[in-house]
């Protein structure tokens, strides 16, 4: 098997964080005054570093309007204020905007359509001053077309604090020798974790599954015996998304034959023979009633996943690591059923007993400034202001005593009250330079605990992160743009969705022919060309 990364999660986090997050002792930035002031009408955040005071109360620079992209995740709780006018946006305006004579304007983009929407905005030169995406081919396309601003000189001049905080991730934003993007720092690198209803297993006298076969048998038992008393509505395995299926799919590969070049050229493994067998299992499970029978009918296959968790009909699922906690879905399930218990599991193993799964690099979302923007300097000043520990803490946690409290161990704990939920439901997108909460560069276990945003699920969070990094690997980095990937990535992503629906739901007798046909169509739509060019780029980059 390939030498995948198996460092304990604490060691992994230490490598990422120790070199960057020397924040507790960092002073506030020079940009803006009184950086810990709460929005008007709110008490100031407490328990944070003491704020610095501006040398002069006068506004700095000519008046400008700074437009900032913001994901609309369609997840606002009942009664929540608008995405563009709430505690977080007021905090930014009053503590960064007002002292710098800047009016901050938020431009919402649907998360599910962000690349398409962003491409339209960029093509029309109407994109916000600060844009972002997780999609690297999109970034490379903008670089190739001359659509981005080189932020390197501005970071040197106005980004001292930003450089300290993002030291591990900034190199990943360099394309063609220039800093065209500022990648957020990913505190937790675990990507996907599988979960299961432990209380159902206990009721049936079954152990936590440690193999694929044990997991499959548990899914059948959930269907046949309905331990959750759902009245036949049980969905043994939910959330059919290709991204979250990778731990299962990867367990079917022959890793003695998988190279770093393979992982870069075809990270989803459509050319790996084992992938077909993984989907054969999913096809079998679908026809046995072990998957959500209606998932192919939905625009987004996971759009009902949260409801299936909260209403107690989902028995197991692949999820984003710790997703049940940070979305509040676990807490809402417990409100409906206090006895409900989910446990993270790692059952999908290769023939040699390994559990290979992808993990994120130290870099998160790519932050960029369009070349058409006249406010690149203000963007860098804004991100540098955000990197102050007081500001990042407020943008991640809101207001102490209202949306979070500090526990006896000194760690902040997010509250789950309706008022807290109305502040925090989109907090990760305001605190855009960080993917994940941080506490200390020297005690990475505290960073893990801090991401247990609900204390009642602290053990679940820690175990979920450990499982998400067990036998994990990162896709090799190659900084050479791949023309075919830029050209075909979006159409191939859409194709994968239709492939999943057809391959998983086709009658068993037609599985082989349907699978082979779908792979051929994917290859003919640009997949084969993309893989060929990525192999060439890998060889060129590593001189192999």
N, C-alpha and C positions, 0 to 999 in steps of 0.2 A: 504493500500500500504506500502511496505517496506520503512523504514526511509532513503530514498535516500538523498544525500547531496545536499542542496539547497543554500549554502552560496553564496552571491554575488561574482562575479569573482574577485573583488578587494580584498575581504577578503581572498579568496582562495589563491591568489598569495602572499598576505602578509605573510600567514603562511609558504608558501614554501620558500619565498625569504628572509624574514627578518633575519632568523637564519643563512643564508649562504652567501649572496652576499654583504658582507661588503667590496666591491672592490675598491671603489673610493679612500679610504684611505690606501689601501694595497700597500706596496712597491713591486718592482719587485723581482722575485725569484733570487736565487743565481746561477741558471744554465743558462749559456749563457751570452753574453754581448750585450749591446745596443739593448734591446729587441724591440725598436720601429723603428729600421732602416728599410727602404723600400728596396726591391730588387734592385740590381744594375741597374742603369739607370732610377730609379723612385724616385720621391720626397718622403721624409719621411712623414708618416701619421702625421697630426697635430690635435690639439684639444684634445689630449689624455694626460695621465699622463706623466710627464717628465721621460725619460729613465734613468736607472741606468747605471753606467759604470763599466765594469769588472776591478778588481784590477790588472789584468795582461792580455796583449793581446795574451799570449801564449795559444795554444790549450790545452784542458784538457783530460787526459786519452789516452789510446792506440786507434788507428784508428779502427772503426767498421762500418759495414753497418747495418742500422736499417730499416727493412722492415715493411711498414704500409699498411694495407688494405684500399681500397678506393672504394666506390660504383661507378659503371658506370650506371648512370640513363638514358642513351641514350637521354639526353636532351640538348646537346651542341648546342648553337646558331650558325648560319652561321659565319664562320671566326674565331671561338673560337680556342685558342691554345689547345694542348692536355691536358687531365686531369692530366698528370704526369709532365708537364713542362709549368708552367704558373705563374702568379703573386703570387698565394698562395703558390705553392710548392717552388718557389724561396725565398719567405719570410721565410718559415720554414728552408730551407737549410742555408740561410745566417745569420739568427738570432738565430737559435738553433743548427743546424748541424755543421756549420763551427767553432763556438767558442768551441764546445765540441769534435772536431775531429771525427764527425759522418757524414757519407754519408747516407742521407735519400733516400730510394727507395720506390716508391709507387707501390702497387700491386692491380690492378683493378679487381673487381668482379661484374658481372652483378647483379643489384639490384633485378631483377625479379627472379633470380635463386641463391640468395646469400647463402641460407642454404645448398642447394645441393652442390654448389661449395665449400663452406667452409668445409663441411663434407669430401669431397674428399681430400682437402688439409690437413686436420687434420689427416685423416687416413694414409696418405703417409708421415707424419712428414715434410711436405713442406709448412706449413702455414706461413704467415708473423709473425713477432714478435708481432705486435699489430693487433688483430682481433676484430670484433664486429658483433653483431646481435641483433635484437629486440625480437627474439624468445626465450622465457624463457625455454621451454622444451629442446631446443638445448643446452643451457648453462648447464642445469641439467644433460644432457647426458654426456657432457664433464667432469663435476665434478665427476660423477659416475665412469667414465672410467679412472680417474686420468690424464686427458688430459690438465689440467690447472695449472698455477703457483699461489701459495698463495701470493698475493701482499701486505698483511697486514704489514709485517715487513718493506718492501721497502717503503710503503707509510709513515710509521712512521719516516723513516730515510730521505727520499727525497721528501716528498709530503706535506710539511707544507701548502703551498698556496692551493693545491688541496683539502686538508681536509676542509679548510675554505669555499671554493666555493661549494663543493659537500656535505656539512654536511647533508642536508635532504635526499640525494639519496644514499649515500654510504652504509647505512645499508641494502639496498635491494640487494647489491652485495655479502652479506655474505651467504655462503652455508656450511652446516655442520660445522659451527663455524669458517670458514676461509673466508678471503676476496678474493674469486676467480674471482670476477668481479668488475669493477668500472662503476656503472651506471651513465650515463649523467644526468644532472639536466634538468628537463622539466619545462621551464618557464611558458608556456601556457598549461594548462591541458585539455582544451576543445578538443574534439576528432572529432566530426562530426557536421556539420551544413547544413541545407537545404537552397537552394537558389531558386529564381524565377525571371523571367524577369518582373520587375515592369513596364517598359514602355509598354509592351504588355498588362498588366492588365489595365493600364491607358487608353490605346487606346480602350479597350473593356468595359470600365466603371466598372471594377471589383475591389474590395478591396484586400488588401493583405490577403491571406487565414489564418484563425485562427483555422480551424478545418479540419479534414481529408476530410469531404464531400465537403467543400469549395475548398480545394486544388484539389480534383478529378474533380469537375465541371470546375475549371480553366484549367485543363489539356485537358478536352474535348473541351473547347472553343478555346484553342490554336490550336487543331487539326482541328476543323471545320472551323474556321475563319482566321487562319494563319495571325495573326496580325503583324508578322515579315516579311511578303511578301517573304517567302522562296520559293515560287513556288511549294508548296507541299512537300518540303523536311523537314518540321518541325518535330522535335523529342520532344514532350511535356515533357517527363521525361527521362533523360539521366543518364549515369554512373551507370549501374546495377552491383553493387559490394556488396557482403554481408556485408562487413564492414560498408559501407556508408548507408545501408538500415536499420541499427539497430534502429534509432529513429522511423521509421515507424513500424517495426516488434514489438518493445517493447510496442507500444501503444495498441496492441491487447492482451497483457497478462493481466491476473487477478492478479494484484500485491498484493492483500490481501493474496494470496496463495504463494507468492514468498519469499523464505528465503535467508539469506546470504549463506547458504550451497548450495542452488539451483544455485545461481549466480556463485559460485566457481566451482561446479561440471559440470554445463552445461551453460556456459555464453552465448552461442549462442541461447539457448532456444529451441533446437530441440525436447525436451520432454515437452515443454509448449504447451498446447492446442491452445492458441491464435496464435502461429506461423503459423499454417496451414491456419488460416483465413487471415492473412496478405498476404501470398503467393497466396491465392485465389483472392485477390484484384489485385495483380500484374499480375496474369494470365489473369484476365478479361481485364486489361488495355493493355496487350500485344496484345490480339486479337481485341481490339478496335483501334489499331494503335497508342497507346499513349506512347509506349516504342520503343527503337531502335530495329527494327526487325532483324537486323544483329548481335546483340551483341553475340549470342551463337557461331558465326562463328570465333570469334577472339580468339587468344591464351590468351591474357589478355583482359577481357571484357571491360576495360576502355581505351584501347590503342588509340581510336579515340576521346576520350572525349575532350581533349584540342582543337582539330580541330573543334569539334561541337560547342564549346563555342566561339572560335575566329571567325568562319564563320557565327555565329548568327543563328544556327538552333536549339540549345538546349533551351528549355523553363524553365526547372526546373531540379534540381539534388540534390542528397545527395553528400556532398563533405567533404574532410578533412577541418577542420575549417580554414578559410581564404586562402584556396588553390588557389582561383582565383587570389588573390593578389600576393602571394609570388611566384607563377609560372610565373607571368607576363601575364597570359591569359586574365585577365580583361582589362589590358592596351592595349593589342593587339586587343581585341574586339572593344574598344573605337576608335582605329585608323581606323578600318574598318567602324564603325558606331558610331559617336559621341553622338547620341541620346540614345544609348543602356544603360539600367540601370538594374543591378541585385540588389536584396534586400534579406537579410537573413530572413527566416521565421521559425516559430516553430509550425506548424499546427497539428502535430500528437499527439493526446491527449488520455489518458485513459478515462474510464467512469467517473472517479471522477475528471477529468480536469487536471491531471498531465501530464508532458512531459518527462517521464523517458528515459534517454540515458546514455550510458557509457562515462566516462571520463578517461583520463590517470592518473596514479599515478604521484608522483613527480619525478619518475625515467623514464629516456628515454632509449636510446640504451645501451646495455651491452658491455663494453670494456674489453678485456681479453688478457692474454699472454699465449700462448701454453706452456705446460710443456717442450716441446722440444726446446724452444727458450733459447738462452744463453744471451739474451739482455733485460731481465726483468727490470733491474735497469735503463737502458737507456729509456725504455718505460715510467716508472714512472717519470723520470726526464723530459721527453718530455711533458707529460700531466701536470706536475707541472708548467713547463714553459708556457704552453698554458693557464693556469689558471690566469696568470698575466693579469690585465685589459687591458693593451696596446695590448697584443698579441691576446686576444680573440676578442677585438674590430676590429683589423685589419683582422683577419681570418673570421669574420662575415660580415664585411662591405667593406673591400678592402682599397682603397686609397682615402683619402679625396680630393675632387675636381675632381676626375676622376670617382669613382663609388658611392660616397655618398657626401652629404653636411650636415652641421649642421644648422638646422632651427633656427628661432627667439626664439623658446621655448627651445633651447638647445638640442633638440633631433636630432639624426642622421637620415637622410632621404636618402634612396637608390635612385640612379638615374636610369633612364630607357633608357639611351642612348645605342646604340649598343656596345660602348666601355665598358660601365658599365656591360651590360649583359654578355659580354665575360669574365669578372672577377668574377661575382657573381653567375653564373648559378648553381654551385655545392658547394656553400660556406658552407652549413650546414654540409657537410661531412668533411671538413677540420677543422672546429670548433667543433670537435666531442664531447667535454665534455658538450656542451650546446644544448638543443633542444629549440630553440627560442631565440630571442634577449632580452637582459636585459639592464636596465639603472640604477635603484636604488632599494635598498632593502626597502627603507622607503616610496617610492611613487609608488606603484604597478600599478597605472593607467598609469604612464609613460612607464612601461614595455609593457602594452597593446598597447599604442600609438606607441611605437618603433617598434612593430611588424606589424604596418601598413606601410609596406616597400615602398608603393607608397602614397604620401600625398593626392592625389586626391581621394583615397579610404579609408581615415582614418575612417570615420563614418561607412563604410561597415565593416571594420576590427573589430572595437569595438563592433558593434552589433552582428557580427558573433561569437565572443568570448563569449559574454554574453549569446547568445542563446545556444551555445555549452556547457555551464555549468549550464543552467537552469534545475532544477530537476535532476541533473546528479548524478551519483554514480560511485564508484570505485569497481572493483572486489576484494573481500576479499583476503588478502595475506596469503598464507600457504607455509611455507618453506620446507615442506616435499616433496621430489621428488616422483612423481607418475610414476611408471614403465610403465603403459599402455599409459600414455600421451607421455612419451619419445619415446616409441616404435611406436605409431600409429599417432602422430600428423601430420607428413608430408603427409602420405597417406590419412588421413581424410581431410586435407586441400584441396588436389586435388579432393577428392570426392565431397566436397561442391561445387566446381566450376561446375562439371557435374550435380549435383543436381539442382542448380539454373537454368541451361539451360533447363533441362527436365521438371521441375515443372512449370516454368513460361511459357513455350511454348506449353505444351501438350494441346490438345483439351479439352474444358471445361467439356465435358461428361466423360472424363477419368481422371479428375483432382484428385478426391479422391483416386482412386486406384494407380495412379502414385505417388502421394505424399506419401502415406502409404508405397509403395514399396521402394521408395528412402530412407525413414527414416529407414526402416528395413535393407536395404543394408548398410547404414551408421553405424547402430548399430552392425551388424554382422562383419563389417570390423574392429571393435575395439572400436567403439563409446560407446557401452553399458558397456564394460569392463572398459573403461577409466572413465566413469561417476561413476561406482561403486567404483573404487579405489580412485577417488577424494573425494567422500563422506566419505570414511573411513579415508582418510588423513585429511580432515577438522575436523572430530570428534576427531581424535587423537590430532591435533594441538590445538584445542580450548577446549579440555577435555569435549566435549558435548556428 
